[in-house]
Amino acid sequence: MDFHHIPVMLEECMTGLALKKGGRYFDGTLGGAGHSYEILLRTSPDGELVATDLDEEAIENGEKRLKEFEGRFKFFNTNFKNFNEVLSLSGGEKFDGALLDLGVSSYQLDNRERGFSYMASETRLDMRMNSKAPLSAWDVVNKYDKAKLSYILSVYGEEKFAEKIASVIVERRKVNPINTTGELVEIIDKCIPYKFKQNGHPAKKTFQALRICVNEELDGLSEGIKDIIRGLKPSGRLAVITFHSLEDRIVKQTFKDLETDCVCDKRLPICVCGKKREINILTKKPIEASEKEKEENPRSKSAKLRIIEKI
Ligand SMILES: C[S@@+](CC[C@H](N)C(=O)[O-])C[C@H]1O[C@@H](n2cnc3c(N)ncnc32)[C@H](O)[C@@H]1O
């Protein structure tokens, strides 16, 4: 299967990163390597790229896709939250810029084997970005108790009918395990009243919740972003694309925190906290894809791009 993924807000990201010829860049979410390709192209002839992805298929595809830049990139099949380790393994020199394009790639969604899509029916529930990770969506759906399941669907999916869906899952699996995405979609479909099915696929929120839980997408995101920012050179930039409000909130809050100087009580005559502003936020409001891009690439509809500059 071809590794197909159209990079979201490509031009906005490249401009936002203020790429320099010969610069050194970090792409934490290599995916289909669309953004990485452009970084290497625009920093030619000697710009460098270090990239990570949890998915080894993304790494294999990246090696092929970026072949023409051989010698200028290094990949690590790991979580970008292990940034400090990657920085030291790649020589320790700080970066001129970094990019995170969070979430799943179109390849992962379209590749039915991976179990990310509610459109495929006979696929085993999986949803792991890293296929060697111990926890899959099958484990969550078949092993978690009702309260934990309901919590996950409600918090990570903002699903109104979380409790009902969790109850039916628990009843159904007493008879037989829920093995496929199709079986799960059928359960969800029965739990959601008709009038609430008008805004997109009824399984969308549950699938998002399971994916976030399985891949621990929100855990340590803020710390990971802080590590990346501390691994930038002065004036280095970080661009982050998010696709849902939960991760966008974390990115926004993390940036705000790093932009804040001294947090001492205003009544104190001198600063005792020692906190210093580390970044300037360049996007007071997040950038969204143009109407044209939204039409051409529906994935970009919910995308929000936030950019900072390190002080
Ligand atoms: C939206 S795609 C990136 C697409 C890429 N920018 C492009 O132009 O093709 C997200 C990719 O990031 C990977 N990913 C998501 N979270 C990750 C994490 N915490 N660490 C490393 N890779 C991650 C996914 O496996 C997926 O391949």
The ligand as an SDF file (V2000), in Angstrom:
LIG
                    3D

 27 29  0  0  0  0  0  0  0  0999 V2000
   -0.3000   13.8020   10.9630 C   0  0  0  0  0  0  0  0  0  0  0  0
    0.9740   12.6550   10.7080 S   0  0  0  0  0  0  0  0  0  0  0  0
    2.3440   13.6310   10.2040 C   0  0  0  0  0  0  0  0  0  0  0  0
    2.3510   13.9040    8.7470 C   0  0  0  0  0  0  0  0  0  0  0  0
    3.6030   14.5850    8.2400 C   0  0  0  0  0  0  0  0  0  0  0  0
    3.7640   15.9020    8.7920 N   0  0  0  0  0  0  0  0  0  0  0  0
    3.6260   14.6490    6.7290 C   0  0  0  0  0  0  0  0  0  0  0  0
    3.8240   15.7280    6.1680 O   0  0  0  0  0  0  0  0  0  0  0  0
    3.4420   13.6220    6.0820 O   0  0  0  0  0  0  0  0  0  0  0  0
    1.4180   12.2170   12.3270 C   0  0  0  0  0  0  0  0  0  0  0  0
    2.5150   11.1830   12.4550 C   0  0  0  0  0  0  0  0  0  0  0  0
    3.0870   11.3520   13.7360 O   0  0  0  0  0  0  0  0  0  0  0  0
    3.2560   10.1180   14.3630 C   0  0  0  0  0  0  0  0  0  0  0  0
    3.1280   10.3880   15.8010 N   0  0  0  0  0  0  0  0  0  0  0  0
    2.0410   10.7850   16.4800 C   0  0  0  0  0  0  0  0  0  0  0  0
    2.3350   10.9970   17.7760 N   0  0  0  0  0  0  0  0  0  0  0  0
    3.6640   10.7530   17.9030 C   0  0  0  0  0  0  0  0  0  0  0  0
    4.5760   10.8070   18.9920 C   0  0  0  0  0  0  0  0  0  0  0  0
    4.1700   11.1530   20.2220 N   0  0  0  0  0  0  0  0  0  0  0  0
    5.8780   10.5190   18.7560 N   0  0  0  0  0  0  0  0  0  0  0  0
    6.3030   10.1760   17.5170 C   0  0  0  0  0  0  0  0  0  0  0  0
    5.4770   10.0800   16.4530 N   0  0  0  0  0  0  0  0  0  0  0  0
    4.1790   10.3730   16.6440 C   0  0  0  0  0  0  0  0  0  0  0  0
    2.1960    9.2160   13.7920 C   0  0  0  0  0  0  0  0  0  0  0  0
    2.6200    7.8720   13.8400 O   0  0  0  0  0  0  0  0  0  0  0  0
    2.0590    9.7520   12.3650 C   0  0  0  0  0  0  0  0  0  0  0  0
    2.9070    9.0360   11.4930 O   0  0  0  0  0  0  0  0  0  0  0  0
  1  2  1  0
  2  3  1  0
  2 10  1  0
  3  4  1  0
  4  5  1  0
  5  6  1  0
  5  7  1  0
  7  8  2  0
  7  9  1  0
 10 11  1  0
 11 12  1  0
 11 26  1  0
 12 13  1  0
 13 14  1  0
 13 24  1  0
 14 15  1  0
 14 23  1  0
 15 16  2  0
 16 17  1  0
 17 18  1  0
 17 23  2  0
 18 19  1  0
 18 20  2  0
 20 21  1  0
 21 22  2  0
 22 23  1  0
 24 25  1  0
 24 26  1  0
 26 27  1  0
M  CHG  2   2   1   9  -1
M  END
$$$$
